[in-house]
Amino acid sequence: MAYEAIHRFARISPQKARLLANLIRGQFADEALEILKYQPQRGARLLEKVLRSALANAEDRRASNLKNLMVVDVRVDGGPMFRRMRPKARGMASVVKRRMSHIRVALE
């Protein structure tokens, strides 16, 4: 049975968060928390929160072995984008896309 948690509309680009998601995929949950704890990136804090939430969901639904839970699925999908205008030369403007992502962690 999979226990999962989702953080929708996280204010980080999916490309940056996927680098950290690849580090913890397939690890035990406590090892994944240790890995994320020592990563300097801001996305590590977001993934750590989602992983802790998935562990809390497993505990709430009375999982038998909390020590043996593995991170079986970590998905970072693109969310909506804020579009901002940035002034350029000769009165023109360019679009800056502020990206968001949906982070999903599943334990089994």
Secondary structure as the mmCIF struct_conf table of DSSP 4:
data_model
#
loop_
_struct_conf.conf_type_id
_struct_conf.id
_struct_conf.beg_label_comp_id
_struct_conf.beg_label_asym_id
_struct_conf.beg_label_seq_id
_struct_conf.end_label_comp_id
_struct_conf.end_label_asym_id
_struct_conf.end_label_seq_id
STRN STRN1 TYR A 3 ALA A 10
BEND BEND1 ARG A 11 ILE A 12
HELX_RH_AL_P HELX_RH_AL_P1 PRO A 14 ILE A 24
TURN_TY1_P TURN_TY1_P1 ARG A 25 GLY A 26
BEND BEND2 GLN A 27 GLN A 27
STRN STRN2 PHE A 28 PHE A 28
HELX_RH_AL_P HELX_RH_AL_P2 ALA A 29 LYS A 37
TURN_TY1_P TURN_TY1_P2 TYR A 38 TYR A 38
BEND BEND3 GLN A 41 GLN A 41
HELX_RH_AL_P HELX_RH_AL_P3 ARG A 42 ASP A 60
TURN_TY1_P TURN_TY1_P3 ARG A 61 ARG A 62
BEND BEND4 SER A 64 SER A 64
BEND BEND5 LEU A 66 LEU A 66
TURN_TY1_P TURN_TY1_P4 LYS A 67 ASN A 68
STRN STRN3 MET A 70 MET A 70
STRN STRN4 VAL A 71 PRO A 87
HELX_RH_3T_P HELX_RH_3T_P1 ALA A 89 GLY A 91
STRN STRN5 ALA A 93 LEU A 107
#
